[in-house]
Structure formats: structure tokens, C-alpha cells
Amino acid sequence: YTLRTLFPYTTLFRSSITEVGIAKVALLPGSFAVLNTDAEFVQATKVVKPLYIVNVDDKIGEDILTAVVEGESATCDYVEQRRQFAALVKANTACVKDTPFKLAADGTLEKATADEDVVVAYSQEIYTTPANGGKPSHVRIRVA
């Protein structure tokens, strides 16, 4: 099985609280976003509240690998403690259960040092993201 067949949507639990807004830039499902001063979603570059995770634009038939287009409507979930999502993690990252992650400058996750970094989430699976030309891959995470 691939992660896409196991988790076809970014949000693992569809009964979540979401926010809908215009994407100021193209946003990949599973990346983290914030609302700017014009109430548009932009890629998160640091941890601020509220923090959101971008959902799949499945209402128009898109999949987890297709970005929400700039200028289009984006549905994003509130990032809240203990919720689980399929989030984008940097390429070549070896994960075991409870691997800590921090927010990277591009809105994806990378391994964190628990004593030094702001931990955003923990891995919920044993998985090594493929090299994939440096592209991030989806990993099931639990929000810290």
C-alpha cells in the first residue's frame, strides 16, 4: 500500500474545524499555512497561532499531490493539539513513532531537537520519506 491509498485526504478525521479562504500562493496539501492581514492563506514560515494545515481540494477532484492554485479557494484545518493529519515532511527523513518535527521555512516539517526547537508535531508511523528529487512526502503526524 502507498500512503496515498491509506490516507487519501490530508485530514485523517473529516469532522474537523476548518477555515476557507483565498490562497495567496499555491499551497500543497499537507503543508502549513497562516492567514495574512488580507485574510488570505500564505505558507507558514514560523509557528504562529492560529496555524493551519492545507486540505486536499477534493471538491473539484484534486488529489493529495496537487496544489491548491493561487487565487483559488483553500480549505485549511486548524492545527490543534492531539489532532492527526497527513503532513508534508522533508525528503530523506527517517521517522519512528513520536519523532519530533518542527516547522521548516517552506511550510513543511523537518526533524526537531526536542530540547532546542519548537515541536509542532510527532510522527505516528515508522517511515522514511523517499529522496524523491528533494520533494517532501506525506507522513501521518499528531499535533504536539
N, C-alpha and C positions, 0 to 999 in steps of 0.2 A: 504494500500500500504506500502511496505517496501522501505527504502532508495535505496536499490539495484534496484528495479523496476522503481523508479522515476529517478534515476541517475545511469544508467548502466556503465558509464565511469567516471573515476576520473575527467577528464576535462569536464566541462559543455559546453564549447564553443570549438568545434573541429577546428576552424580556428586559432588556437593559434600558437605561435612561440615555437618550440621545439628544444631540443638538444638530440642527440643519442650518447650513449657511453656504455662502458662495466660496468656492476655492479660489483664493488669490493667485495661487500657483498650482501646478499639477501635484497631486498628493497620492502616494501609493498606499493601498490598503495595508494596514498593519504598522504604518508609520505614525509618529506622534505629531500633534498639531495644537495650535493655540488660536484664539480669536484675536485679531489685531484691533486697533482703535476704530476701524470702519466696520467691525463685526464680520470680517471675512476670515476664513481659515487660512493660516500660513503654517509652514513647517516649524515645529518646535525646535529651538536651538539650546534651550535651557529649561530647567524644571520651574514652571510657574503654575499657579492654580487659577482657574481650572485648566487641567491638562486633558487633552482628548486623544483618542486613537481613531484613525480613519477607517471607516467601514467600506466594504465592497459595494460598488454601485450596482447591486443586483436587480434593482427595479427596471433597469434598461438592459439587462442581460450580460453585464460585465462579470469578470471573474476576479479572483484574488490577486492576479498578476497584472491587472490593468489599472492604471492610474485614473483617479478622478481628474477630469480635464479642467485646466484653468478656466475660470469663468462659469463653470457649471456648479450645480448644487451638490454639496458634500454632506453626507450624514456621518457624524462622528459620535462615539461613545465617550461619556465622562469616564476618566481614569480614576477609579475608586478602589480603596484598599480591599484586598482579597478577591476582586473580580478576575476572571480569566479571559485571555484573548490569544489570538494567534498574532504575534508581533514580529516585525522585521528585525533580525539580528545580523550583525556584520558577518561577512563571509569568513570561512575557516575558523569558526568559533566552536570549540568543544564544550558541550553542555552536559551537565548531570543534574539530577533533581536538586533544586534550590541553588543553582548557580546564580549569584547576584549580577544584575545588569544595571548600568547607568545609561542616561540619555546621551547619545552622540550628537555632534553638531549638525548632522544631516537628518535628525528626527528618527533615526533608528536606534537600536540598543547595541551596546557593547559590554564586555565583561567589566565588572566593577571590583574594586578592592573595598570590601565591606567597611573597613575602618577609616578609609580616606575619602570615598566617593559618596554622593547621594544615591542610594539604591532606589531605583524606580520599580523594579520587578525581579522575580525569581523564576528560573526555568522550572517547568513542570514535566520535563521529559529528558531522556537521555538521547542526545542527537548531536552530530557535528554538522554544522552548516557547510555546504559544499563551497569550493573555491569559486565556481560559477562566474568567472571573469570579474571577481570583486563585488558582484551583486549580493545584497543581503537576501536571506531566506527567512521564511516564517517558522517560528518556534512557539509552542504553547507556553504562555507565561502566566504567572499570578502576580497581580499588582501588590507591591510592598505596602 
